[in-house]
Amino acid sequence: MGDSFRDQLLEDNRFLKADRRLDTDIVDKLILQLNRIYPQILTDKEATKFRDLDVPTSLRLAELLTHLQGKGDEACREFYRALHLHVEDVYFSLPTRLRLRDASTPLTPSLYQQRYVLNDRDPLFFLSCFSVAVGMAILYYYSESKLTGGYRALGMAALGLGKKAQEVLIWYTEKPLKNQ
């Protein structure tokens, strides 16, 4: 994060003032959060001033933001923390948060593509491969018990396979026939 929280608040200032989701109740919650947990940032006297209901909420919020910027980076950071705690949807729609999220977005798709390169076939392909393997295992098991035709079936299974696999399976099926 290259920007300080003070710079970020300066950038988000216009958005926060215009956002209708920051109503009187939310602004009061933010002020109370800053006052109770961080009295060094917002004293009781300052909190009372910013909670004055005779002043419109948009004006109180603008004064609060200016006051926090004057207090420094730590005060601005705590404001963001309170905003995140009480109004998460506003916090994540701030221009600085959107910019940070957009900056990290290009890395995400490439990570997923690298991660699943081997998984580009559909599930039917894997099911058919598994079925062939199970079928061959069953044929092998029953052919060992000297059932007639087991070797022939194993030889027939070789028809759809590659040249090397065909040679091995045909060789395996011919060997017992020579012994008989």
SULNORQUI-V480659 format. One record per residue. RES is the residue in one letter. SS is DSSP state (alpha for helix, beta for strand, coil for the rest). PSI is psi as a letter, one per 40 degrees, with the letter a starting at -180 (* if undefined). Layout:
res=RES ss=SS psi=PSI
res=RES ss=SS psi=PSI
//
This chain:
res=M ss=coil psi=h
res=G ss=coil psi=d
res=D ss=coil psi=i
res=S ss=coil psi=i
res=F ss=alpha psi=d
res=R ss=alpha psi=d
res=D ss=alpha psi=d
res=Q ss=alpha psi=d
res=L ss=alpha psi=d
res=L ss=alpha psi=d
res=E ss=alpha psi=d
res=D ss=alpha psi=e
res=N ss=alpha psi=d
res=R ss=alpha psi=d
res=F ss=alpha psi=d
res=L ss=alpha psi=d
res=K ss=alpha psi=d
res=A ss=alpha psi=e
res=D ss=coil psi=h
res=R ss=coil psi=e
res=R ss=coil psi=e
res=L ss=coil psi=g
res=D ss=coil psi=a
res=T ss=alpha psi=d
res=D ss=alpha psi=d
res=I ss=alpha psi=d
res=V ss=alpha psi=d
res=D ss=alpha psi=d
res=K ss=alpha psi=d
res=L ss=alpha psi=d
res=I ss=alpha psi=d
res=L ss=alpha psi=d
res=Q ss=alpha psi=d
res=L ss=alpha psi=d
res=N ss=alpha psi=d
res=R ss=alpha psi=d
res=I ss=alpha psi=d
res=Y ss=coil psi=g
res=P ss=coil psi=d
res=Q ss=coil psi=d
res=I ss=coil psi=d
res=L ss=coil psi=h
res=T ss=coil psi=i
res=D ss=alpha psi=d
res=K ss=alpha psi=d
res=E ss=alpha psi=d
res=A ss=alpha psi=d
res=T ss=alpha psi=d
res=K ss=alpha psi=d
res=F ss=alpha psi=e
res=R ss=coil psi=e
res=D ss=coil psi=h
res=L ss=coil psi=e
res=D ss=coil psi=e
res=V ss=coil psi=h
res=P ss=coil psi=i
res=T ss=alpha psi=d
res=S ss=alpha psi=d
res=L ss=alpha psi=d
res=R ss=alpha psi=d
res=L ss=alpha psi=d
res=A ss=alpha psi=d
res=E ss=alpha psi=d
res=L ss=alpha psi=d
res=L ss=alpha psi=d
res=T ss=alpha psi=d
res=H ss=alpha psi=d
res=L ss=alpha psi=d
res=Q ss=alpha psi=d
res=G ss=alpha psi=d
res=K ss=alpha psi=d
res=G ss=coil psi=a
res=D ss=alpha psi=d
res=E ss=alpha psi=d
res=A ss=alpha psi=d
res=C ss=alpha psi=d
res=R ss=alpha psi=d
res=E ss=alpha psi=d
res=F ss=alpha psi=d
res=Y ss=alpha psi=d
res=R ss=alpha psi=d
res=A ss=alpha psi=d
res=L ss=alpha psi=d
res=H ss=alpha psi=d
res=L ss=alpha psi=d
res=H ss=alpha psi=d
res=V ss=coil psi=g
res=E ss=alpha psi=d
res=D ss=alpha psi=d
res=V ss=alpha psi=d
res=Y ss=alpha psi=d
res=F ss=alpha psi=e
res=S ss=coil psi=e
res=L ss=coil psi=i
res=P ss=alpha psi=d
res=T ss=alpha psi=d
res=R ss=alpha psi=d
res=L ss=alpha psi=d
res=R ss=alpha psi=d
res=L ss=alpha psi=d
res=R ss=alpha psi=d
res=D ss=alpha psi=d
res=A ss=alpha psi=d
res=S ss=alpha psi=e
res=T ss=alpha psi=d
res=P ss=alpha psi=d
res=L ss=alpha psi=d
res=T ss=alpha psi=d
res=P ss=alpha psi=d
res=S ss=alpha psi=d
res=L ss=alpha psi=d
res=Y ss=alpha psi=d
res=Q ss=alpha psi=d
res=Q ss=alpha psi=d
res=R ss=alpha psi=d
res=Y ss=coil psi=f
res=V ss=coil psi=d
res=L ss=coil psi=e
res=N ss=coil psi=f
res=D ss=coil psi=e
res=R ss=coil psi=i
res=D ss=coil psi=i
res=P ss=alpha psi=d
res=L ss=alpha psi=d
res=F ss=alpha psi=d
res=F ss=alpha psi=d
res=L ss=alpha psi=d
res=S ss=alpha psi=d
res=C ss=alpha psi=d
res=F ss=alpha psi=d
res=S ss=alpha psi=d
res=V ss=alpha psi=d
res=A ss=alpha psi=d
res=V ss=alpha psi=d
res=G ss=alpha psi=d
res=M ss=alpha psi=d
res=A ss=alpha psi=d
res=I ss=alpha psi=d
res=L ss=alpha psi=d
res=Y ss=alpha psi=d
res=Y ss=alpha psi=d
res=Y ss=alpha psi=d
res=S ss=alpha psi=d
res=E ss=alpha psi=d
res=S ss=coil psi=e
res=K ss=coil psi=f
res=L ss=coil psi=h
res=T ss=coil psi=i
res=G ss=coil psi=e
res=G ss=alpha psi=d
res=Y ss=alpha psi=d
res=R ss=alpha psi=d
res=A ss=alpha psi=d
res=L ss=alpha psi=d
res=G ss=alpha psi=d
res=M ss=alpha psi=d
res=A ss=alpha psi=d
res=A ss=alpha psi=e
res=L ss=alpha psi=d
res=G ss=alpha psi=e
res=L ss=coil psi=i
res=G ss=coil psi=i
res=K ss=alpha psi=d
res=K ss=alpha psi=d
res=A ss=alpha psi=d
res=Q ss=alpha psi=d
res=E ss=alpha psi=d
res=V ss=alpha psi=d
res=L ss=alpha psi=d
res=I ss=alpha psi=d
res=W ss=alpha psi=d
res=Y ss=alpha psi=d
res=T ss=alpha psi=d
res=E ss=alpha psi=d
res=K ss=alpha psi=d
res=P ss=alpha psi=d
res=L ss=alpha psi=d
res=K ss=alpha psi=d
res=N ss=alpha psi=d
res=Q ss=coil psi=*
//
